[in-house]
Amino acid sequence: MHSVLLAKELERKSEEIVEAANIAIGNLLPTKSRSLYDIAYNRFKKWCAEKNVQVYSENVLLAYFSENAKNYKSSTLWAQYSMVKSCLIIYDNIDISKFPKLIAFLKRTGDGYQAKKIENIDKE
């Protein structure tokens, strides 16, 4: 009888820990831009579903960002990478920051890129 009560207590504590962890995970993304992160992540997941991708390998991410590089500037690709990276770590426990070919590809997209200069306006 005592072991049954102990098992139930451990199970309840375990459920509390899982719930607390899920709440903490839910707060890992920036509050103000969470919707942008979710959009970037969902766009990647949709692309994967269309391509029948089930494992998020470095080659998969290279293909995804290579397709996006046709339509977006380097700065946008880096922003998308950052958002997808955060979501993959949080939701899928996958760290794409350890993908050297992907990082090299993103760096290459910025070659020759010139940011638009903002001219200073003199205040009177």
C-alpha positions in Angstrom: 0.0 0.0 0.0 2.8 2.4 0.9 4.6 1.7 -2.4 1.4 2.5 -4.4 1.1 5.9 -2.6 4.8 6.6 -3.2 4.4 5.7 -6.9 1.4 8.0 -7.2 3.2 10.9 -5.5 6.2 10.4 -7.8 3.9 10.4 -10.8 2.2 13.6 -9.6 5.6 15.3 -9.0 6.7 14.2 -12.5 3.6 15.7 -14.1 4.2 19.0 -12.2 7.8 19.1 -13.5 6.7 18.4 -17.1 4.1 21.2 -16.8 6.6 23.7 -15.3 9.1 22.8 -18.1 6.4 23.3 -20.8 5.5 26.7 -19.3 9.2 27.7 -19.3 9.6 26.5 -22.9 6.6 28.5 -24.0 8.4 31.7 -22.7 11.7 31.1 -24.5 10.8 33.0 -27.7 10.6 36.8 -27.6 7.1 37.9 -26.6 6.8 40.8 -29.1 8.0 38.8 -32.1 6.8 35.3 -31.3 4.3 35.4 -34.1 7.2 36.1 -36.6 9.1 33.1 -35.2 6.1 30.9 -35.5 5.5 32.0 -39.1 9.1 31.3 -40.1 9.0 27.9 -38.4 5.6 27.0 -39.9 6.8 28.0 -43.4 9.8 25.7 -43.0 7.6 22.9 -41.7 5.2 23.4 -44.6 8.1 23.3 -47.1 9.3 20.0 -45.5 5.8 18.5 -45.7 5.6 19.4 -49.4 9.0 17.8 -50.0 8.1 14.7 -47.8 11.0 15.6 -45.5 10.8 13.8 -42.1 14.4 14.3 -40.9 15.9 17.8 -40.5 19.4 17.3 -41.8 22.0 19.9 -42.9 21.2 19.0 -46.5 17.5 19.7 -46.0 18.2 23.1 -44.5 20.7 23.9 -47.2 18.0 23.1 -49.8 15.4 25.2 -48.0 17.6 28.3 -47.6 19.0 27.8 -51.2 15.4 28.1 -52.5 14.7 31.1 -50.3 18.0 32.8 -51.5 16.4 33.2 -54.9 13.8 35.6 -53.5 15.3 37.1 -50.4 18.3 39.2 -49.5 21.1 38.0 -47.2 19.8 39.9 -44.2 16.4 38.4 -44.5 17.9 34.9 -44.9 19.9 35.4 -41.7 16.8 36.6 -39.8 14.8 33.6 -41.1 17.7 31.3 -40.1 17.8 32.7 -36.6 14.0 32.3 -36.1 14.0 28.7 -37.5 17.0 27.8 -35.5 15.4 29.0 -32.2 12.2 27.1 -33.0 13.9 23.9 -34.0 15.9 24.0 -30.7 12.7 24.6 -28.7 10.2 22.4 -30.5 12.3 19.6 -32.0 15.5 19.7 -29.9 17.6 20.1 -33.1 20.6 22.6 -33.0 21.2 23.8 -36.6 24.0 26.1 -35.4 26.2 23.1 -35.6 25.7 22.8 -39.4 28.9 24.3 -40.9 27.9 24.0 -44.6 24.7 25.9 -43.9 26.5 28.7 -42.1 29.0 28.9 -44.9 26.2 29.1 -47.5 24.5 31.9 -45.6 27.8 33.8 -45.3 28.2 33.4 -49.1 24.8 34.9 -49.8 26.1 38.1 -48.2 29.1 38.4 -50.5 28.9 41.7 -52.4 25.9 42.8 -50.5 25.8 46.5 -49.7 23.5 47.7 -47.1 21.5 50.8 -48.0 23.1 53.9 -46.4 20.9 56.1 -44.4 21.9 59.7 -44.8 22.2 61.8 -41.7 19.7 64.6 -41.5 20.9 67.6 -39.7 18.7 68.7 -36.8 18.2 72.4 -36.5 
